[in-house]
């Protein structure tokens, strides 16, 4: 499913971002916000932001946001760390 978001011209102008960067930046900020509110896990937030999980994790750390694991992500990471798939 694709969702369109309408941003008023005045708001777009207030953001002071070049037009080509606007969509990506808004998607990134939405992903960070939804992750911080524990609405999205790291993987889905990274997908929305157009980043790898590791890139998003680095960004969250730079912003001082704590990392939280969904149970499935913890299980995947523990399996990976122990040499599993």
Secondary structure, DSSP 4 states (H G I P E B T S, - for coil): --------HHHHHHHT--HHHHHHHHHHHHHHHHHHTTSS-HHHHHHHHTS-HHHHHHHHHHTTPPP---HHHHHHHHHHHTT--
